[in-house]
Amino acid sequence: LEAGENRYRVRGSPQNQAFEWVKSSAWNLNGTMLLTDWISGSAEAVNVAETIESMYNIDDIPNQTKLVLQQRLTTRYVLALFYFHTGGEEWSNNAGFLSNSHECDWSHRDGNVLLGVECDDGDNVTSISLELNNLSRSLPLEIYGLHGLRTLDLKENSLSGTLPSTLTMLSDLEYLDLSRNDFRGGLMENFGDLSSLRSFRAEKNSFTGTLPKSLGNLVLLKNLKLDSNGFWGSVPEEVSSMKELSKVYDFLFADNCFHYLSLEKLRAHCPPLFSWFSLAHLWLNDNGFTDGMNNFCLEGGPSLAVFYSDCLGRSFPPIVPQVQCSCCTICCAENPKTEPCLLNGGTLP
């Protein structure tokens, strides 16, 4: 794992803790490796265990067995590192992490909720679900070692820091939920390399910066929630390529700082955005938009049950609306903390 190539040598680092734990879990006290356990499913495992008393000469192991062993070592190391890097000692439920069992059994089921790891038939980790489990600190760069990961659900924890640049190397990732944490910084410029992504939720974090144009590469994305962050700037026109968003229920950019979005231009060049017939809720309030809301009110546009924007205006005490919006259901003021949002027409919702 090149991303953390030398960090395992730094005493006390999460990489060092994971490395030392993997060593202690892989070898018996007499220096003999637990080959029959580590290479489960390999026809060569028993013979190798009988003929090789220790791991002093790993080159004596047949190549196919060595590949299986390396995969197990890598997976076990990355999962152990994930544990140490996210404050595993303080997790509400350790979900079997760092147990002597196979890492694909590192999970805990509570009713219909599975907390921990899931694998496919080839022992490749396909899912990590640790929602509401008191995770903290940050995600490790080495997470890309779980190359078969399809689900990463870490919502409602206390994770912070920036997203690891290697996250975009998880090309099979389909479901990514980072909502209700404290992640900072922006989305990587190559975030669109996650081309298998179908759902991305990152609302209620501390993300900042502009949205990358590469979002347009997420052509399979059906669910996108980015509200309550610190994003700013223009929504990139490239999002018009995200045609699967026609099936999304909520398209949320609310509570950010986007200062300009030319909806007229978007309508002319990005017709899929205005074919969201299932779009029911739209929050564009508490932003910096100054025009274009009425483009959502045109014939053929989405039929919105809930539509928030900064369209609140009155003569006394004077409030000047930031935008005009004839079909908004709720109008808010520029500073929602001092003025309550009202039904479009002036009454409390």
N, C-alpha and C positions, 0 to 999 in steps of 0.2 A: 504494500500500500504506500505509494510514493508520497501521498499528501502528508503523511505523518512519519516519514521514513526514519527520522532520527529522534523523534520526540519520546519514543519508548525508553531511550537511554537517560532521560531527565528524571532523576529520582523524585518521586512524589507526584509527577504529572499524571493526568488521567490515562495517557498512553502507557506510562510505566506501570501504573496500577493494573491495567488490563493485561499487559504483557506478563507480569509476574503471576497474576491469577491464572492465565491460560497455562503457563508452565506448570504451576502447582496442580492444576486440574488434569493435565495430560500425562504426567509421569507419576509412577509410584515412588515411594520414598527410596527404594533401592535403585532408582534410575531407569527402570523398565517402563516402556510406554504402554499405555492401555490400548493396544492396537485393536483388539476384538471389539472394544466399545467404540473406538474412534472411527473405525472403517466399517460400520454396520452396513450390511448389504453387499459387501465385496466378497466374491468367492475366494479371493486370495488371503483374506484376513487371518484365518486360522493358521495357514501355512506360514505366513509372515510372522505371526506372533510366536510360533514354535521355533523358528529358525533365527530370529533376530532378538537377542536378549536386551538390547538397549538401542538408543537412537544415536549412538556415537558415530555411526556411519550410515547416514540416511540414503546415500547413493546405492546401498545394497537393496533398497526397496524397489520392487518392480514399478515401472513408470505409471501404469494405470492406477495402481494402489496409491502411489505418491500423489497423483492428481486429486484423488478422492480425499486423501489426508490433508492436502493443502487447502482444499475447499472448506473442509471442516474447521481447520485451524483459523482460516481467514474469517469465516462466519462467526465462530465463537469469539474471536478477538474483537471484531467490530461490535458485536452485541454487548460484550463486557465493557468495551470502551464507551458505548452509548450510555450504559448504566453509570459509569463513573463520571462521564462528562456532563450528565444532566442531574447530578446530585442524588444518585440512586440510594445512598444511605438514608435520605430523608423522604423517599417515596412513601406514599400512603400504603401502597401494596407492592411488594417487590416482584409479584407475578412470576415467581420461580426463577428470576434472573440470578445467575451465579450459583445455581444448584448443580449437583453432579449429574443430573439427568441430561438427556439430549436437548440441545438448545431449541429444537422445534417443539419441545414440551414446556418451554418457559412461558407459561400462561396460567391464568386463573379465571375461571368462569363463575360469574355471579348472576344466576338466572339466565337471561338471554344475552347478557353482556360478557364478551370475552376480552379480558385485559391481558396484553402481552403479545406473543409471537405466534404467527401461523406460517406453515410451510406447504409447499406442493409435494407431490409424490417423490420428487427427486431431492428432497431435503433442502430446497432453496427457500430462503425466507421471502415470503410474498406480502406479509402484513405485520406492521407494528402498530398496535392500538393501545395508547396509554392516556386516555382522556381523564381529566380531573384527578390526577394522581400525584400532584405536588412535585412535578418535574421543575428543575430550575437550571440556572447557568445557560449553556448554549449547546448547539448541535455540533458534533465533531465533523471535521473535514472528511474523515475516513468513512463516512456513511455511504459513500459511493461503492464501497466494497460489497454492499448488499445489492448486487446488480439486478436481481430478479424482483425487487420490491415493487409492489403495485399499490399498496395502501400505507399511508403514513398519517395516522390520526393522533394529534397531540393537543387537541383543543382543551381550553380551560386549565392551563397550568401557569407556571411563572417563568417560562423560558424567555431569554433576552438575547442581546447581541445581534449581529447580522446573520443572514442566512449563509451557510457555507457555499463557496463558489462551486464546489463539487456536486451540489444537489442536482444540478441540471444534467449530470451524467447518469441519473437514474431514468433511463429512456423508457422503461416499462411502467413508470409511475402513473397511475390513473386517478387516484384519490388523495388529495393533499389537504389536510385541515390543520391550520395553525392558528385558528381563531382564539381570541380571548387570552393572549399571552402578552409579552412586552417586547416583541421583536422590533429591531430598529434598522435604520438604513433603508436602502431602496431594493427593488427587485433587480436582479442581474440583467444586464443588457441581453444576454442570451437565454433568458427565462423561457423563451419559446422553444428551446431545445427539448423541453418536456412535452414532446409532441403527442404522447399517449394520454395526456391529462384530460380527464372528463369532468372533474370537480376540483375547484380551488377556492378555499375559504380562508381568508386572512383578516376578517373584520376584527375591530377592537384590539389593535396592536398600536405600535408607535412607528410604523413604516413612514418614510418620507421620500421626497424626490418625485420624478416624473415616471409615468408608466412607460415601459420599454416598447418600442415598435414591434419587437418580436412576439408580443402577445398575439399578434395576428396569425402566428404559426400554430396556435392552439385550436386547430380547426375541429377537434372533437369535443371541445369544452362545452358543457351544458349548464354548469352552475358556477357563477363567479360572484363572490361577495368580498368587497374591499372597503366597506363603510367604516367610519370611525378610526381613521388613520390620519396621517399628515401629508398625503400625496398632494401634489400641486402641478400646475401647468395644464397643458391641453391633453385631452383624451386622444390618443393617436388614431388616425383614420384607419390604420391597419386592422383595427378591431372588426372592421366590416367583413373580414374573412372568416370570422367565428360564426359560421352559419348555424351550428348546432345550438347556439344560444336562443334560437327561435323556440326552444322547448323549455327555457328556463322560467322559473316562477318569479324570482326576484333578481333584478339586475341592479346592484347596489354600489354606488360610488359616494353615498351621502357622507356628510361630516368630514370632508376632506377640503382641500384648498384649490381645486381646479379653477383657474381664473378665466378660461375661455373654452368654449366648445361651439363651433359653428354648426348648429343643427341643420341649417338650410343647406350648407355644403355637404353635410353628412347624408342628408336625405337624397341629394342629387347623385352622390357617388356611392352610397352604401345602402341600397334598398333593403338588404336583409335586416338591418337594424330596425326598420319600420314594418317588419313582418312578424313581429313578436306577438302573435295573436293570443298566446297564452300568458303574456306579460301582464300581471295584475297589479303589482305594487312597484312604485318608482319613487325613490327618495333622492332628490337633487338639492335639498335645502342645506343650509349651513355650509355653503361653498362660496365661490366668487363669480358665479355666472351673472352675466348682465343682459343677456338677450337669448332668444331662440326657443323659449319654453312653448310658445304657441305652435311651434312646428309639431309638437306631440298632439296637438288638438285638431290637426287637419284631418279631413276625411280619408279613411284608409289607414290611419294610424292605429296604435294599440288602444284597446278599450280598457282604461285604467280604473280599477276600483279605488285605489289609493294613490294619490299623486301629491307629493310635497315639493314646494319650491319657496324661494324667498320673495313671495309676491305680496306680503302684507303691507298695506298702506292705509293711512287715515289722516284726517285733517287736524285732529286735536286729541292728545298731544301729537304733533306732526311726526309721521313716519313716511318716508319716501320708499316705495317698493323698489327692490333691486331689479326685478323682472316683472313683465306682464305675462299673465297666464290665465286664459279664459276657462280652461278645463281642469285646473288644479282643484283638488278636493280640500287641501289644507294649505294655508299661506302662513309663512313664518317671517320674522323680521331678521335683520342682519345679525343681531345679537340675540339668539334664542334664550340666553341665560337671564336676560332682563325683561323680555317680552314673550308671553306665551303664544304658541302657534294657534291660529283660529281657523275655523271652517271658512272656506272661501265665500265671503259674504259678511264676515265680521263676528260670528258667534263662536263660543268655545266648542271644540269638538267633543 
